[in-house]
Amino acid sequence: MKTIDNIPTSKIQRATKLVSTGAKVGVNYLRYYGDKIVNTEVEAKERLNKNNATDIYDGLKQLKGSALKVAQMLSMEKSILPQAYVEKFSLAQFSVPPLSPPLVIKTFKKYFGKLPYELFDTFNATSVNAASIGQVHMATKNGKKLAVKIQYPGVAESITSDLAMVKPIAMSMFNIKGKDSDKYFKEVEYKLIEETNYILEIEQSKEVSKACAHISNLKFPKYYEELSSERIITMDYMEGEHLSEFTAHNTDQQKAQKLGQALWDFYMYQIHNLKKVHADPHPGNFLVSEKGELIALDFGCMKTIPMEFYSPYFELALPENINNQAYFVSKLYELEILKEDDNKEELEFFTDMFHEMLSLFTQPFHKETFDFSDKTFFGKIAELGERYSKSTDLKKMNGNRGSKHFIYINRTFFGLYNLMFDLKAQHIKINNYLRLL
C-alpha cells in the first residue's frame, strides 16, 4: 500500500483539500446528468454513488483524523447510506494508507522526545495496521512482542475545524435543523477530543479489561504506561485476524456461536453493570485468536450512560411498555424525541415512527435467546431505514430529535447488531450477562 509522506495540518491546508474533493464531486454530477440520457436512472445513480464515494474517501484518507472518523462512523449506518459509500467508508475502520517510515520516526520523536530505537530493542517503522486517528507498529522489548500505536500528526489540533467543515454536509444528510443542533456536534467533538488523549485511553482500557476479565472467551492486551504518552500507546501485540476477515471464511458454527456470546455478554455487561460502553464496535477493533477467543482492542471511545438516559431508554426495550400508549409517549418526552412545542402533525408522525422503529429494533430483548443470523430481521431494519430516509414527510420536519446520548448509544447498538449478523451467531442468550454480575 502506498504510504503518506505528509498530512495537511493547518486549517487552510485541510479546507483546501476538502474544496478540491468537492470539485471532483461536482464533476461527477455533471457526468451523471449526461449518463442519464444514454443509460437508465438506476445505472447512472449507481455510478454516481460509486464515483462520489471513491473521491470523497480518497480526499478524507489524506486528511485522516476527524473527517475520516466521521466517514468510519457513517459506514456503520448501513441503512442510511448507499452501498457504495458503506463499502468505501468502511475501509476507514482498519485499512487506510499509512505514514511513511521517515514520517513515523519524526512523529515518534516529536511525541516522545526520543527515537523508538532508544526505547525498544526492535521497532518496525512500517505499520502493520493504519486507521483514522493512528497507526500500529510492531516492536519488541525484553523478548516481548509489542504493538505501538502512534497518533497521526495534527489530528488532535484539527478536530474543531474539521467538524465545522463537515457539519453542513451532516446536517443535510440527517435533516437536522434548529438552534438545538449544536448539542449533537458538541457531543461528537467532545468524544473525538477524548479519543486523541491516549493517556485517557490507557486508563479506560485498564478499567474495562479488569472489570470484564471474568467474561468467557474474551481477551485483552496488557498496556505499558512507561512506554506510552499522550499520543503513543504501547501494549501487548495480540495475534489474531480481524473479525471481518474471520467472518468472511468461517464455516464453524460452534466457533461463531462462542464468539457471538462473548461479544454480546461483553456489551451487555458494560451497559447494564458499568453504565459505560465501548462505543466503537466495528470489525477493526476486534480480533479472533487461533483458539477462537475474542480479543477487544482500542478503548479510546468510551461512552458513559447517565441514569436519566439509561432508565427510559431500556424501559422502552420491554414490549409491555412499548404497547402502553400513554407510558410510551411519556418516555419519548424524557428522551427528548417529542418536544413541548411540537404541533399535532409532528407528535403523531414521530410517535408512530419511533413506535415502529423500537418495536422492531428491540426484538432481541423480547426473547430468552435470539438468532442474529436471521436475514428477515435485518432486512426489515434495512427496509425501515431506507423508507424513512426517503420520506418526504420527514424531510419537511425538523429531524433534530432525541437526547445527545443517542448518537453513541445508537451507534453502539447498530455496530453490535451488524457484528452479530456478520458472525451469523445463533441462539444467543440475551440475559446471560446477569450470571456475570
C-alpha positions as CSV (number, residue, x, y, z in Angstrom):
1,M,0.0,0.0,0.0
2,K,1.2,3.5,-0.9
3,T,2.5,5.5,2.1
4,I,1.9,9.1,3.0
5,D,4.9,11.5,3.5
6,N,2.9,14.4,4.9
7,I,-0.5,15.2,6.3
8,P,-2.2,18.6,5.9
9,T,-2.3,20.0,9.4
10,S,-3.3,23.7,9.1
11,K,-6.9,24.8,8.8
12,I,-6.2,26.3,5.4
13,Q,-4.5,23.2,4.0
14,R,-7.3,20.9,5.2
15,A,-10.0,23.2,3.9
16,T,-8.2,23.4,0.5
17,K,-8.2,19.6,0.4
18,L,-11.9,19.4,1.1
19,V,-12.7,22.1,-1.5
20,S,-10.7,20.1,-4.2
21,T,-12.7,17.0,-3.2
22,G,-15.9,18.9,-3.6
23,A,-14.9,20.0,-7.0
24,K,-14.4,16.3,-8.0
25,V,-17.9,15.5,-6.7
26,G,-19.2,18.4,-8.8
27,V,-17.7,16.9,-12.0
28,N,-19.2,13.5,-11.1
29,Y,-22.7,15.1,-11.0
30,L,-22.1,16.7,-14.5
31,R,-21.2,13.2,-15.8
32,Y,-24.3,11.8,-14.1
33,Y,-26.6,14.2,-15.9
34,G,-25.1,13.1,-19.2
35,D,-25.1,9.4,-18.2
36,K,-28.9,9.5,-17.5
37,I,-29.5,10.4,-21.2
38,V,-27.9,7.2,-22.5
39,N,-28.4,4.8,-19.6
40,T,-31.1,4.0,-17.0
41,E,-31.6,6.2,-13.9
42,V,-30.6,3.3,-11.7
43,E,-27.3,2.6,-13.6
44,A,-26.4,6.3,-13.7
45,K,-27.1,6.8,-10.0
46,E,-25.1,3.7,-9.1
47,R,-22.1,5.0,-11.0
48,L,-22.5,8.5,-9.4
49,N,-22.6,7.0,-5.9
50,K,-19.5,4.8,-6.7
51,N,-17.5,7.7,-8.1
52,N,-18.5,10.1,-5.3
53,A,-17.7,7.5,-2.6
54,T,-14.3,6.9,-4.1
55,D,-13.4,10.6,-4.5
56,I,-14.7,11.6,-1.0
57,Y,-12.9,8.7,0.7
58,D,-9.7,9.4,-1.3
59,G,-9.8,13.0,0.0
60,L,-10.6,12.1,3.6
61,K,-7.9,9.4,3.8
62,Q,-5.3,12.0,3.0
63,L,-6.6,14.2,5.8
64,K,-7.0,11.4,8.4
65,G,-8.3,12.5,11.8
66,S,-11.8,13.7,12.5
67,A,-13.0,13.8,8.9
68,L,-12.0,10.2,8.3
69,K,-13.5,9.2,11.7
70,V,-16.9,10.6,10.6
71,A,-16.7,8.5,7.5
72,Q,-16.0,5.5,9.6
73,M,-19.0,6.2,11.8
74,L,-21.2,6.7,8.7
75,S,-20.1,3.3,7.3
76,M,-21.8,1.6,10.3
77,E,-25.1,3.2,9.4
78,K,-25.8,0.7,6.6
79,S,-29.4,1.6,6.3
80,I,-28.8,5.3,5.7
81,L,-26.0,5.4,3.1
82,P,-26.0,3.9,-0.4
83,Q,-23.9,0.6,-0.5
84,A,-21.1,2.3,-2.5
85,Y,-20.4,4.7,0.4
86,V,-20.7,1.9,3.1
87,E,-18.1,-0.2,1.2
88,K,-15.6,2.7,0.7
89,F,-16.1,4.3,4.1
90,S,-15.7,1.0,5.9
91,L,-12.1,1.0,4.8
92,A,-11.5,3.7,7.4
93,Q,-12.1,1.1,10.1
94,F,-8.7,-0.6,9.7
95,S,-7.3,-0.1,6.2
96,V,-6.0,3.3,5.2
97,P,-2.7,4.5,3.7
98,P,-0.1,4.6,6.5
99,L,2.5,7.2,7.2
100,S,5.9,6.6,5.6
101,P,8.7,5.2,7.8
102,P,10.6,8.6,7.8
103,L,7.5,10.4,8.9
104,V,6.8,7.8,11.6
105,I,10.3,8.2,13.1
106,K,9.9,12.0,13.0
107,T,6.4,11.9,14.6
108,F,7.5,9.4,17.4
109,K,10.5,11.7,18.3
110,K,8.1,14.7,18.4
111,Y,5.7,12.9,20.7
112,F,8.1,11.1,23.0
113,G,11.2,13.1,22.9
114,K,13.2,10.0,22.0
115,L,13.7,7.8,18.9
116,P,11.8,4.5,19.1
117,Y,15.1,2.6,18.9
118,E,16.1,4.2,22.3
119,L,13.0,2.7,23.9
120,F,12.6,-0.7,22.2
121,D,15.0,-3.5,21.3
122,T,13.5,-3.5,17.8
123,F,11.0,-1.3,16.1
124,N,9.4,-1.8,12.7
125,A,8.8,1.7,11.1
126,T,6.5,0.1,8.6
127,S,3.0,-0.1,10.1
128,V,1.0,-3.3,10.4
129,N,-2.3,-1.5,10.6
130,A,-3.5,2.0,9.9
131,A,-6.9,3.6,10.8
132,S,-8.5,7.0,11.1
133,I,-6.6,8.5,14.1
134,G,-3.5,6.4,14.4
135,Q,-1.5,3.5,13.1
136,V,0.1,0.5,14.7
137,H,3.8,-0.7,14.6
138,M,5.4,-3.9,15.9
139,A,8.2,-3.7,18.4
140,T,10.0,-5.9,20.9
141,K,11.4,-5.3,24.4
142,N,13.0,-7.9,26.7
143,G,11.8,-10.7,24.4
144,K,8.1,-9.5,24.5
145,K,6.3,-8.7,21.2
146,L,4.6,-5.3,21.5
147,A,2.1,-3.1,19.5
148,V,2.9,0.6,19.4
149,K,0.1,2.9,18.3
150,I,1.2,6.3,17.1
151,Q,-1.3,9.1,16.5
152,Y,-1.2,11.0,13.2
153,P,0.3,14.5,13.5
154,G,-2.1,17.4,13.7
155,V,-5.2,15.2,14.4
156,A,-6.0,16.5,17.9
157,E,-5.5,20.1,16.9
158,S,-7.7,19.9,13.8
159,I,-10.9,18.3,15.4
160,T,-12.9,21.6,15.8
161,S,-12.1,23.0,12.4
162,D,-12.7,19.6,10.7
163,L,-16.1,19.2,12.2
164,A,-17.0,22.7,11.3
165,M,-16.3,21.8,7.7
166,V,-18.3,18.6,7.6
167,K,-21.2,20.0,9.7
168,P,-23.3,21.4,6.8
169,I,-23.0,18.0,5.0
170,A,-24.1,16.1,8.1
171,M,-27.0,18.4,8.8
172,S,-28.3,18.0,5.2
173,M,-27.8,14.2,5.3
174,F,-29.6,13.7,8.6
175,N,-32.2,16.5,8.1
176,I,-31.0,18.3,11.3
177,K,-32.3,21.8,11.7
178,G,-32.9,24.3,14.5
179,K,-31.0,26.0,17.2
180,D,-30.5,22.9,19.4
181,S,-28.5,21.0,16.7
182,D,-25.2,22.1,18.2
183,K,-25.6,19.7,21.1
184,Y,-25.1,16.7,18.7
185,F,-21.9,18.2,17.2
186,K,-20.5,19.2,20.6
187,E,-21.0,15.6,21.7
188,V,-19.1,14.2,18.7
189,E,-16.4,16.9,19.2
190,Y,-16.0,16.0,22.9
191,K,-15.7,12.3,22.2
192,L,-13.2,12.8,19.4
193,I,-11.1,15.0,21.6
194,E,-11.2,12.2,24.2
195,E,-10.1,9.7,21.5
196,T,-6.9,11.7,20.8
197,N,-6.0,11.6,24.5
198,Y,-4.0,8.3,24.7
199,I,-3.3,8.7,28.5
200,L,-7.1,8.6,29.0
201,E,-7.4,5.7,26.6
202,I,-4.9,3.6,28.7
203,E,-6.9,4.4,31.8
204,Q,-10.1,3.3,30.2
205,S,-8.5,0.2,28.6
206,K,-7.2,-0.9,32.0
207,E,-10.5,-0.2,33.7
208,V,-12.6,-2.2,31.2
209,S,-10.2,-5.1,30.8
210,K,-10.1,-5.5,34.6
211,A,-13.9,-5.2,35.0
212,C,-14.6,-7.7,32.2
213,A,-11.8,-10.1,32.7
214,H,-14.2,-12.8,34.0
215,I,-16.2,-13.0,30.8
216,S,-15.6,-16.3,29.0
217,N,-13.7,-16.4,25.7
218,L,-12.8,-12.7,25.9
219,K,-9.2,-11.4,26.0
220,F,-7.5,-8.0,26.3
221,P,-3.9,-6.8,25.8
222,K,-1.8,-5.5,28.7
223,Y,-0.8,-1.8,28.5
224,Y,2.5,-0.3,29.3
225,E,2.3,3.3,30.7
226,E,6.1,3.7,30.9
227,L,6.3,3.2,27.1
228,S,3.3,5.4,26.3
229,S,2.5,9.1,26.2
230,E,-0.4,11.4,25.3
231,R,0.0,10.5,21.6
232,I,1.6,7.0,21.8
233,I,0.3,3.7,23.3
234,T,2.3,0.6,23.8
235,M,0.5,-2.7,24.5
236,D,0.9,-6.4,24.0
237,Y,0.9,-7.5,20.4
238,M,-2.2,-9.7,20.1
239,E,-2.1,-12.5,17.5
240,G,-5.3,-12.9,15.5
241,E,-7.3,-11.9,12.5
242,H,-9.7,-9.0,12.2
243,L,-13.3,-10.1,12.8
244,S,-14.4,-9.2,9.3
245,E,-11.6,-11.4,7.9
246,F,-12.7,-14.3,10.1
247,T,-16.4,-13.9,9.2
248,A,-15.6,-13.9,5.5
249,H,-14.3,-17.5,5.6
250,N,-15.6,-19.1,8.8
251,T,-17.8,-22.2,8.4
252,D,-17.6,-23.4,12.0
253,Q,-21.0,-22.5,13.6
254,Q,-19.8,-23.6,17.1
255,K,-16.9,-21.1,16.9
256,A,-19.2,-18.3,15.7
257,Q,-21.6,-19.1,18.5
258,K,-18.9,-18.9,21.1
259,L,-17.6,-15.6,19.7
260,G,-21.1,-14.2,19.4
261,Q,-22.0,-15.0,23.0
262,A,-18.7,-13.4,24.2
263,L,-19.3,-10.3,22.2
264,W,-22.9,-9.9,23.4
265,D,-22.0,-10.6,27.0
266,F,-19.2,-8.1,26.8
267,Y,-21.6,-5.3,25.7
268,M,-24.5,-6.1,27.9
269,Y,-22.2,-6.3,31.0
270,Q,-20.7,-2.9,30.2
271,I,-24.0,-1.2,29.5
272,H,-26.0,-2.7,32.4
273,N,-23.4,-3.0,35.1
274,L,-20.7,-0.4,34.3
275,K,-23.1,2.1,32.8
276,K,-20.2,2.8,30.4
277,V,-19.7,1.2,27.0
278,H,-17.1,0.7,24.2
279,A,-18.9,2.8,21.7
280,D,-16.8,1.9,18.7
281,P,-17.9,-1.7,17.8
282,H,-16.5,-2.1,14.3
283,P,-14.6,-5.1,13.0
284,G,-11.2,-3.4,13.2
285,N,-11.4,-3.2,17.0
286,F,-11.8,-7.0,17.4
287,L,-9.5,-9.9,16.6
288,V,-10.2,-13.6,16.7
289,S,-7.4,-15.7,18.2
290,E,-6.4,-19.2,16.9
291,K,-8.2,-20.7,19.9
292,G,-11.4,-18.9,18.8
293,E,-11.3,-16.2,21.5
294,L,-12.5,-12.7,21.0
295,I,-9.8,-10.0,21.5
296,A,-11.1,-6.5,22.3
297,L,-8.9,-3.5,21.3
298,D,-9.0,0.3,21.3
299,F,-10.9,1.8,24.2
300,G,-10.5,5.5,23.1
301,C,-14.2,5.9,22.5
302,M,-16.0,5.0,25.8
303,K,-19.5,6.4,26.4
304,T,-20.7,7.0,29.9
305,I,-24.5,6.3,30.1
306,P,-26.2,8.6,32.6
307,M,-29.2,7.1,34.6
308,E,-31.6,9.8,33.3
309,F,-31.0,8.4,29.8
310,Y,-30.4,4.7,30.7
311,S,-33.7,4.2,32.5
312,P,-36.2,5.4,29.8
313,Y,-34.1,4.0,27.0
314,F,-34.1,0.5,28.3
315,E,-37.6,0.7,29.7
316,L,-38.7,1.0,26.1
317,A,-37.0,-2.3,25.3
318,L,-39.9,-4.0,27.1
319,P,-42.9,-4.8,24.8
320,E,-45.4,-4.1,27.6
321,N,-44.0,-0.5,27.8
322,I,-43.9,0.0,24.0
323,N,-47.5,-1.1,23.7
324,N,-48.8,1.2,26.6
325,Q,-49.5,4.3,24.6
326,A,-49.5,6.8,27.4
327,Y,-46.4,5.4,29.0
328,F,-44.6,5.1,25.7
329,V,-45.3,8.8,24.9
330,S,-44.1,9.9,28.3
331,K,-40.8,8.1,27.7
332,L,-40.4,9.8,24.3
333,Y,-40.6,13.2,26.1
334,E,-38.0,12.0,28.6
335,L,-35.7,11.0,25.8
336,E,-36.3,14.4,24.0
337,I,-37.8,12.7,20.9
338,L,-41.0,14.6,21.4
339,K,-40.9,18.3,22.3
340,E,-43.4,20.5,24.1
341,D,-43.6,22.8,21.1
342,D,-44.4,20.0,18.6
343,N,-47.6,20.5,16.6
344,K,-50.2,17.8,16.3
345,E,-48.8,16.5,13.0
346,E,-45.3,16.3,14.4
347,L,-46.5,14.5,17.6
348,E,-48.4,11.9,15.6
349,F,-45.6,11.4,13.0
350,F,-42.7,10.9,15.4
351,T,-44.8,8.8,17.9
352,D,-45.7,6.4,15.1
353,M,-42.2,6.4,13.6
354,F,-40.5,5.6,16.9
355,H,-43.1,3.1,17.9
356,E,-42.4,1.2,14.6
357,M,-38.7,1.5,15.0
358,L,-38.5,0.4,18.6
359,S,-41.0,-2.4,18.1
360,L,-38.6,-3.9,15.5
361,F,-35.2,-2.9,16.9
362,T,-35.8,-4.2,20.4
363,Q,-37.0,-7.6,19.3
364,P,-33.8,-9.4,20.6
365,F,-34.7,-8.2,24.1
366,H,-38.2,-9.7,23.9
367,K,-36.8,-13.3,23.9
368,E,-34.6,-15.5,26.1
369,T,-32.4,-16.4,23.0
370,F,-32.1,-14.7,19.6
371,D,-30.9,-15.7,16.2
372,F,-28.7,-12.9,14.9
373,S,-28.2,-14.7,11.6
374,D,-31.9,-14.0,10.8
375,K,-31.9,-12.2,7.4
376,T,-35.5,-11.3,7.7
377,F,-34.9,-9.3,10.9
378,F,-32.0,-7.4,9.4
379,G,-33.9,-7.0,6.1
380,K,-36.7,-5.3,8.0
381,I,-34.3,-2.9,9.7
382,A,-32.7,-2.0,6.3
383,E,-36.1,-1.5,4.7
384,L,-37.3,0.7,7.6
385,G,-34.2,2.8,7.4
386,E,-34.5,3.2,3.7
387,R,-38.2,4.1,3.8
388,Y,-37.6,6.8,6.4
389,S,-34.5,8.1,4.6
390,K,-36.8,8.7,1.5
391,S,-39.8,10.0,3.5
392,T,-41.0,13.4,2.1
393,D,-43.0,13.9,5.3
394,L,-39.9,13.5,7.4
395,K,-37.9,15.9,5.2
396,K,-40.5,18.6,5.9
397,M,-40.0,18.3,9.6
398,N,-37.1,19.0,11.9
399,G,-35.0,15.8,12.3
400,N,-33.3,17.3,15.3
401,R,-34.7,14.7,17.7
402,G,-33.6,12.9,20.8
403,S,-31.0,13.3,23.6
404,K,-27.4,13.8,22.6
405,H,-26.7,10.4,24.2
406,F,-28.5,8.7,21.3
407,I,-25.5,9.4,19.0
408,Y,-23.1,7.0,20.6
409,I,-25.6,4.6,22.2
410,N,-27.4,4.0,18.9
411,R,-24.0,3.8,17.1
412,T,-23.1,1.1,19.7
413,F,-26.2,-1.0,19.0
414,F,-26.1,-0.6,15.2
415,G,-22.4,-1.7,15.3
416,L,-23.1,-4.6,17.7
417,Y,-26.1,-5.9,15.7
418,N,-24.0,-5.7,12.5
419,L,-21.1,-7.6,14.0
420,M,-23.5,-10.3,15.4
421,F,-25.1,-10.6,12.0
422,D,-21.7,-10.9,10.3
423,L,-20.8,-13.7,12.8
424,K,-24.1,-15.4,12.0
425,A,-24.4,-16.0,15.7
426,Q,-27.5,-18.1,16.6
427,H,-29.2,-19.0,19.9
428,I,-27.6,-16.1,21.8
429,K,-28.6,-16.0,25.4
430,I,-29.8,-12.4,25.8
431,N,-29.6,-12.1,29.6
432,N,-26.6,-14.2,30.1
433,Y,-24.8,-11.1,31.4
434,L,-26.9,-11.4,34.6
435,R,-24.9,-14.5,35.6
436,L,-21.7,-12.4,35.4
437,L,-22.7,-9.7,37.9
